[in-house]
Amino acid sequence: MQKYAKDEQYLSIKEAKEYTTMSYNALKKAVKLGHLQSTFVNGRYVFKLKWLDAWLGGK
């Protein structure tokens, strides 16, 4: 995980999986349904830590 302010930390899908304890499929489905914000960098999903926290919190 890169070291930035909490709002600016980006996690790979592997790191997001470990952080949320959700499966890859659950993360990808949440992105596809528009429930979880992500961005695509070099052919891979990346997530800001604050996006994961908001999704986990139901915001």
N, C-alpha and C positions, 0 to 999 in steps of 0.2 A: 504494500500500500504506500502510495506517495505521501510525503509529509507536507501538508498544507493546513491552513485553517480548516476547521471542521466543515464549514460550508463549501469549501473548495476541494475537498478530497475526492478523488476518483478511484473507483474500485473496478477491477475486471469482473467478469461474470463469476469466475472462480472465487474471488475474494468476496463478492456479494453473496454467493452461495454459503460460504463459511460464516459471514456476518449475520445473515438472516436465518440460517439453518433450513432454507428452502431448497428445493431441487432446481436443477437447471431448467427443467420443463416448466415448473411453476413460475420462475422468473421470466422466461420467454413468453409464456402465456399472458402474464400480467402486463408486459410491454405491449404485446399484440392487441390486447383488449383496451389499452390506454389507461390502465390503472397504475402503472409504474412508468415514470419518466426515465428515459435513457438516451444515450447518443451512440452513434456508430462510428468508431475510429479504427481505421486500418482493418476493416472487415470484422470487427468485434464490438460487442456491446460493452459500454462502460457506464457506470452509474455514479452520480454524486452521492456522497454519504447522506446528505440532507434529503435527497429524493427517496432513498431507502428508508430512512427514519420516518418520513411523512407517510410512505406507503404502509409501513408496519404499524404506524399509529392510527391508520385509517383516515388521515387528513386528506 
